[in-house]
Amino acid sequence: MSQAEAESERAVPAPGAVKPRWSLGLFRSELTTTFRRRRTLALLAVLAAMPVLIGIAVKWQTSNGSTVDGGGAGPAFLTQITNNGLFLVFAALAATLPVFLPMAIGVIAGDAIAGEASAGTLRYLLVAPAGRTRLLLAKYTCTLAFCLIATLVVTVAALVVGALLFPLGEVTTISGTQISFLDGLGRALLIAVVVAGSLIGPATLGLFISTLTNSGVAAMAASVGLLITVQILDGIPQLHAIQPYLFTHYWLSFADLLRAPVYWDQVIKNLGLQGLYAVVLGSAAWARFTAKDIVV
């Protein structure tokens, strides 16, 4: 993207147009800029396509009366889809959380600051009296909003496809008990929120990396690369001592929300760990950005 295109894409507020206090206006500006980019829309389209592909694959495999092989890895949601389309939501989130969701977050977060710097628009944003701290906070809030919206895109797409291709009804929990469809739907929405919360760590990591470089491409590549590295480390048995401190370790704990009663222990550990990463890496990003020399 050229500098002229970047400047035309974002309406840079004139000096004095932004109030001294942080307001929703700055957040709305960042949110609008992020979600009208073709890259963002393409990422959301890919995420929405995943439940469609999973649903079609399961429907095709079971069309001749055969059963679905869950593969023995993770929660066995795939084997339940043919009985209840709501399980497509859980299967889609379990399939996209390890790779596709964090990669999308890495792209958005990595581009937050570095993308503006490489496009030459960062210095214009800092001309307005919003301040570096408020701008960084708006960027971070926008990234977290993308985490939630991306997760909801997967959830809604899976729910629609599941309702079209498979029957809906009472949900059999992992504990073997039956709950109503409305209760199951409520748990699906709660699981979507927990999955979005699981992406706080990667989002903060990407934002921190974005403050270290003026190249948007380098920041996005580094963010995605580190996310892949962390997941590889989490899968090596010999590194079990450090694995509970990796932000990917408790990602699949959302399955405990489908138990009766609900097991909150791992879920709370997961959200607490994401919060710890948010504090540590968020503080590092703030320290770096407020001292950053904007030369482009």
ZADO-459846 format. One record per residue (C-alpha): residue number from 0; residue in three letters; x, y, z. Coordinates in nm, 2 decimals. Each point is the difference from the previous one (the first is absolute). Layout:
# residues N
> NUM; Ala; X; Y; Z
...
END
This chain:
# residues 296
> 0; Met; 0.00; 0.00; 0.00
> 1; Ser; 0.14; 0.34; -0.10
> 2; Gln; 0.02; 0.29; 0.24
> 3; Ala; -0.27; 0.19; -0.19
> 4; Glu; -0.23; -0.30; 0.01
> 5; Ala; 0.06; -0.04; 0.37
> 6; Glu; -0.07; 0.36; 0.08
> 7; Ser; -0.32; -0.01; -0.20
> 8; Glu; -0.11; -0.32; 0.17
> 9; Arg; 0.03; 0.16; 0.34
> 10; Ala; -0.16; 0.34; 0.08
> 11; Val; 0.27; 0.15; 0.22
> 12; Pro; -0.16; 0.23; 0.26
> 13; Ala; 0.11; 0.36; -0.01
> 14; Pro; 0.18; 0.14; 0.31
> 15; Gly; -0.25; 0.08; 0.26
> 16; Ala; -0.27; -0.23; -0.14
> 17; Val; 0.07; -0.27; 0.26
> 18; Lys; -0.10; 0.08; 0.35
> 19; Pro; 0.27; -0.01; 0.27
> 20; Arg; -0.17; -0.31; 0.16
> 21; Trp; -0.01; -0.33; -0.18
> 22; Ser; -0.34; -0.04; -0.15
> 23; Leu; -0.19; -0.25; -0.21
> 24; Gly; 0.06; 0.21; -0.31
> 25; Leu; 0.37; -0.11; -0.01
> 26; Phe; -0.10; -0.36; 0.04
> 27; Arg; -0.27; 0.03; -0.27
> 28; Ser; 0.25; 0.15; -0.24
> 29; Glu; 0.24; -0.29; 0.06
> 30; Leu; -0.28; -0.26; -0.02
> 31; Thr; -0.13; 0.14; -0.33
> 32; Thr; 0.34; 0.02; -0.15
> 33; Thr; 0.08; -0.36; 0.09
> 34; Phe; -0.32; -0.16; -0.12
> 35; Arg; -0.02; 0.18; -0.33
> 36; Arg; 0.34; -0.14; -0.11
> 37; Arg; -0.02; -0.28; -0.25
> 38; Arg; 0.26; -0.20; 0.20
> 39; Thr; -0.23; 0.00; 0.30
> 40; Leu; -0.31; -0.10; -0.20
> 41; Ala; 0.20; -0.28; -0.17
> 42; Leu; 0.11; -0.13; 0.34
> 43; Leu; -0.36; 0.00; 0.13
> 44; Ala; -0.11; -0.17; -0.32
> 45; Val; 0.25; -0.28; 0.05
> 46; Leu; -0.11; -0.05; 0.36
> 47; Ala; -0.36; -0.01; -0.11
> 48; Ala; 0.08; -0.26; -0.26
> 49; Met; 0.15; -0.24; 0.25
> 50; Pro; -0.33; -0.11; 0.16
> 51; Val; -0.15; -0.03; -0.35
> 52; Leu; 0.28; -0.24; -0.11
> 53; Ile; -0.03; -0.20; 0.32
> 54; Gly; -0.37; -0.03; -0.03
> 55; Ile; 0.00; -0.10; -0.36
> 56; Ala; 0.28; -0.26; 0.06
> 57; Val; -0.19; -0.15; 0.29
> 58; Lys; -0.33; -0.01; -0.20
> 59; Trp; 0.17; -0.16; -0.30
> 60; Gln; 0.18; -0.26; 0.21
> 61; Thr; -0.32; -0.10; 0.18
> 62; Ser; -0.23; 0.01; -0.31
> 63; Asn; 0.05; -0.37; -0.06
> 64; Gly; -0.06; -0.09; 0.37
> 65; Ser; 0.36; -0.01; 0.11
> 66; Thr; 0.12; 0.16; 0.32
> 67; Val; 0.24; 0.29; 0.06
> 68; Asp; 0.34; -0.09; 0.13
> 69; Gly; 0.10; 0.27; 0.26
> 70; Gly; 0.37; -0.10; -0.04
> 71; Gly; 0.04; -0.03; 0.38
> 72; Ala; 0.14; 0.35; 0.04
> 73; Gly; -0.17; 0.26; 0.21
> 74; Pro; -0.37; 0.00; 0.10
> 75; Ala; -0.19; -0.24; -0.21
> 76; Phe; -0.24; 0.26; -0.14
> 77; Leu; 0.01; -0.13; -0.36
> 78; Thr; -0.17; -0.32; 0.09
> 79; Gln; -0.30; 0.18; 0.15
> 80; Ile; -0.07; 0.24; -0.30
> 81; Thr; -0.23; -0.24; -0.18
> 82; Asn; -0.21; -0.03; 0.31
> 83; Asn; -0.02; 0.37; 0.08
> 84; Gly; 0.11; 0.28; -0.23
> 85; Leu; 0.09; 0.21; 0.30
> 86; Phe; 0.31; -0.21; 0.04
> 87; Leu; 0.13; 0.15; -0.32
> 88; Val; 0.06; 0.32; 0.20
> 89; Phe; 0.22; -0.18; 0.25
> 90; Ala; 0.18; -0.20; -0.27
> 91; Ala; 0.07; 0.32; -0.21
> 92; Leu; 0.14; 0.19; 0.30
> 93; Ala; 0.22; -0.30; 0.09
> 94; Ala; 0.12; -0.02; -0.36
> 95; Thr; 0.07; 0.37; -0.05
> 96; Leu; 0.14; 0.09; 0.35
> 97; Pro; 0.34; -0.17; -0.04
> 98; Val; 0.09; 0.16; -0.34
> 99; Phe; -0.24; 0.21; -0.19
> 100; Leu; -0.13; 0.23; 0.27
> 101; Pro; 0.34; 0.09; 0.15
> 102; Met; 0.15; 0.05; -0.35
> 103; Ala; -0.27; 0.25; -0.08
> 104; Ile; 0.06; 0.17; 0.34
> 105; Gly; 0.37; 0.01; -0.07
> 106; Val; -0.05; 0.17; -0.33
> 107; Ile; -0.24; 0.27; 0.14
> 108; Ala; 0.21; 0.06; 0.32
> 109; Gly; 0.33; -0.01; -0.18
> 110; Asp; -0.12; 0.27; -0.25
> 111; Ala; -0.15; 0.23; 0.27
> 112; Ile; 0.30; 0.23; 0.05
> 113; Ala; 0.26; -0.13; -0.25
> 114; Gly; -0.25; 0.02; -0.29
> 115; Glu; -0.06; 0.37; 0.08
> 116; Ala; 0.37; 0.07; 0.02
> 117; Ser; 0.08; -0.18; -0.33
> 118; Ala; -0.29; 0.19; -0.17
> 119; Gly; 0.12; 0.33; 0.13
> 120; Thr; -0.32; 0.08; 0.18
> 121; Leu; 0.12; -0.05; 0.36
> 122; Arg; 0.16; 0.34; 0.03
> 123; Tyr; -0.33; 0.16; -0.12
> 124; Leu; -0.20; -0.19; 0.27
> 125; Leu; 0.24; 0.13; 0.26
> 126; Val; -0.05; 0.36; -0.11
> 127; Ala; -0.35; -0.01; 0.15
> 128; Pro; 0.00; 0.06; 0.38
> 129; Ala; -0.12; -0.35; 0.07
> 130; Gly; 0.35; -0.10; 0.13
> 131; Arg; 0.19; -0.32; -0.05
> 132; Thr; -0.15; -0.17; 0.30
> 133; Arg; -0.36; 0.06; -0.12
> 134; Leu; 0.09; -0.10; -0.35
> 135; Leu; 0.16; -0.32; 0.12
> 136; Leu; -0.30; -0.07; 0.22
> 137; Ala; -0.24; 0.05; -0.30
> 138; Lys; 0.21; -0.23; -0.21
> 139; Tyr; 0.00; -0.27; 0.27
> 140; Thr; -0.38; 0.03; 0.06
> 141; Cys; -0.06; -0.03; -0.37
> 142; Thr; 0.22; -0.31; -0.01
> 143; Leu; -0.20; -0.15; 0.29
> 144; Ala; -0.32; 0.08; -0.18
> 145; Phe; 0.13; -0.18; -0.30
> 146; Cys; 0.06; -0.31; 0.22
> 147; Leu; -0.36; 0.00; 0.11
> 148; Ile; -0.14; 0.07; -0.35
> 149; Ala; 0.21; -0.26; -0.17
> 150; Thr; -0.11; -0.26; 0.26
> 151; Leu; -0.36; 0.10; -0.05
> 152; Val; 0.03; -0.03; -0.37
> 153; Val; 0.11; -0.36; 0.04
> 154; Thr; -0.27; -0.07; 0.25
> 155; Val; -0.29; 0.15; -0.20
> 156; Ala; 0.12; -0.16; -0.33
> 157; Ala; 0.02; -0.34; 0.18
> 158; Leu; -0.34; 0.05; 0.16
> 159; Val; -0.16; 0.08; -0.34
> 160; Val; 0.16; -0.29; -0.18
> 161; Gly; -0.07; -0.24; 0.28
> 162; Ala; -0.37; 0.10; -0.01
> 163; Leu; -0.02; -0.04; -0.37
> 164; Leu; 0.18; -0.34; -0.03
> 165; Phe; -0.08; -0.18; 0.33
> 166; Pro; -0.28; -0.03; 0.25
> 167; Leu; -0.02; 0.22; 0.31
> 168; Gly; -0.12; -0.11; 0.34
> 169; Glu; 0.11; -0.08; 0.35
> 170; Val; 0.37; 0.00; 0.06
> 171; Thr; 0.19; -0.29; 0.15
> 172; Thr; 0.27; 0.14; 0.23
> 173; Ile; 0.35; -0.16; 0.03
> 174; Ser; -0.12; -0.13; 0.34
> 175; Gly; -0.28; -0.19; -0.18
> 176; Thr; -0.29; 0.20; 0.13
> 177; Gln; -0.27; 0.17; -0.22
> 178; Ile; -0.05; 0.38; 0.00
> 179; Ser; -0.26; 0.20; -0.21
> 180; Phe; 0.09; 0.15; -0.33
> 181; Leu; -0.03; 0.35; 0.14
> 182; Asp; 0.24; -0.09; 0.28
> 183; Gly; 0.24; -0.15; -0.25
> 184; Leu; -0.03; 0.32; -0.22
> 185; Gly; 0.08; 0.21; 0.31
> 186; Arg; 0.31; -0.21; 0.07
> 187; Ala; 0.11; 0.03; -0.36
> 188; Leu; -0.01; 0.38; 0.03
> 189; Leu; 0.19; -0.02; 0.33
> 190; Ile; 0.26; -0.22; -0.16
> 191; Ala; 0.04; 0.25; -0.29
> 192; Val; 0.07; 0.27; 0.26
> 193; Val; 0.25; -0.22; 0.18
> 194; Val; 0.17; -0.08; -0.33
> 195; Ala; 0.02; 0.37; -0.08
> 196; Gly; 0.16; 0.05; 0.35
> 197; Ser; 0.25; -0.27; -0.09
> 198; Leu; 0.13; 0.22; -0.28
> 199; Ile; 0.09; 0.29; 0.24
> 200; Gly; 0.36; -0.14; 0.04
> 201; Pro; 0.07; -0.02; -0.38
> 202; Ala; -0.16; 0.34; -0.06
> 203; Thr; 0.22; 0.17; 0.26
> 204; Leu; 0.31; -0.18; -0.13
> 205; Gly; -0.08; 0.12; -0.35
> 206; Leu; -0.05; 0.35; 0.12
> 207; Phe; 0.33; 0.00; 0.18
> 208; Ile; 0.19; -0.13; -0.30
> 209; Ser; -0.18; 0.27; -0.21
> 210; Thr; 0.17; 0.27; 0.21
> 211; Leu; 0.35; -0.15; -0.06
> 212; Thr; 0.02; 0.06; -0.37
> 213; Asn; -0.12; 0.24; -0.27
> 214; Ser; -0.07; -0.29; -0.25
> 215; Gly; -0.36; -0.12; 0.01
> 216; Val; 0.09; -0.32; -0.20
> 217; Ala; 0.28; -0.08; 0.24
> 218; Ala; -0.22; 0.05; 0.31
> 219; Met; -0.28; -0.22; -0.14
> 220; Ala; 0.25; -0.27; -0.10
> 221; Ala; 0.17; 0.01; 0.34
> 222; Ser; -0.33; -0.01; 0.19
> 223; Val; -0.12; -0.30; -0.20
> 224; Gly; 0.34; -0.17; 0.03
> 225; Leu; 0.01; 0.04; 0.37
> 226; Leu; -0.35; -0.14; 0.04
> 227; Ile; 0.09; -0.31; -0.20
> 228; Thr; 0.32; -0.04; 0.21
> 229; Val; -0.19; 0.02; 0.33
> 230; Gln; -0.24; -0.26; -0.12
> 231; Ile; 0.29; -0.23; -0.10
> 232; Leu; 0.15; 0.04; 0.34
> 233; Asp; -0.33; -0.08; 0.17
> 234; Gly; -0.01; -0.33; -0.18
> 235; Ile; 0.35; -0.12; 0.10
> 236; Pro; -0.03; -0.23; 0.30
> 237; Gln; 0.35; 0.07; 0.13
> 238; Leu; -0.10; 0.36; 0.05
> 239; His; -0.29; -0.07; 0.24
> 240; Ala; 0.16; 0.22; 0.27
> 241; Ile; -0.06; 0.32; -0.20
> 242; Gln; -0.31; -0.10; -0.19
> 243; Pro; -0.25; 0.12; 0.27
> 244; Tyr; 0.14; 0.35; -0.05
> 245; Leu; -0.05; 0.00; -0.38
> 246; Phe; -0.32; 0.19; -0.11
> 247; Thr; -0.10; -0.29; -0.22
> 248; His; 0.01; -0.26; 0.28
> 249; Tyr; -0.36; 0.03; 0.12
> 250; Trp; -0.17; 0.09; -0.33
> 251; Leu; -0.21; -0.31; -0.03
> 252; Ser; -0.12; 0.04; 0.36
> 253; Phe; -0.32; 0.15; -0.14
> 254; Ala; -0.12; -0.36; -0.04
> 255; Asp; -0.05; 0.00; 0.38
> 256; Leu; -0.30; 0.24; -0.05
> 257; Leu; -0.18; -0.30; -0.16
> 258; Arg; 0.01; -0.20; 0.32
> 259; Ala; -0.27; -0.03; 0.26
> 260; Pro; 0.09; 0.15; 0.24
> 261; Val; 0.24; 0.24; -0.18
> 262; Tyr; 0.37; -0.04; 0.08
> 263; Trp; 0.13; 0.35; 0.05
> 264; Asp; 0.35; -0.07; 0.12
> 265; Gln; 0.18; -0.02; -0.34
> 266; Val; -0.21; 0.27; -0.15
> 267; Ile; 0.09; 0.24; 0.28
> 268; Lys; 0.37; -0.09; -0.03
> 269; Asn; -0.02; 0.07; -0.37
> 270; Leu; -0.16; 0.34; 0.04
> 271; Gly; 0.23; 0.09; 0.28
> 272; Leu; 0.31; -0.09; -0.21
> 273; Gln; -0.13; 0.21; -0.29
> 274; Gly; -0.05; 0.29; 0.25
> 275; Leu; 0.36; -0.04; 0.12
> 276; Tyr; 0.13; 0.02; -0.36
> 277; Ala; -0.22; 0.30; -0.06
> 278; Val; 0.16; 0.18; 0.30
> 279; Val; 0.36; -0.09; -0.07
> 280; Leu; 0.01; 0.03; -0.38
> 281; Gly; -0.24; 0.29; 0.01
> 282; Ser; 0.23; 0.19; 0.23
> 283; Ala; 0.30; -0.08; -0.22
> 284; Ala; -0.19; 0.12; -0.30
> 285; Trp; -0.09; 0.33; 0.17
> 286; Ala; 0.36; 0.05; 0.12
> 287; Arg; 0.13; -0.06; -0.35
> 288; Phe; -0.26; 0.21; -0.19
> 289; Thr; 0.02; 0.30; 0.23
> 290; Ala; 0.38; 0.01; -0.04
> 291; Lys; -0.01; -0.09; -0.37
> 292; Asp; 0.17; 0.24; -0.24
> 293; Ile; -0.24; 0.06; -0.29
> 294; Val; 0.22; 0.06; -0.30
> 295; Val; -0.23; -0.10; -0.28
END
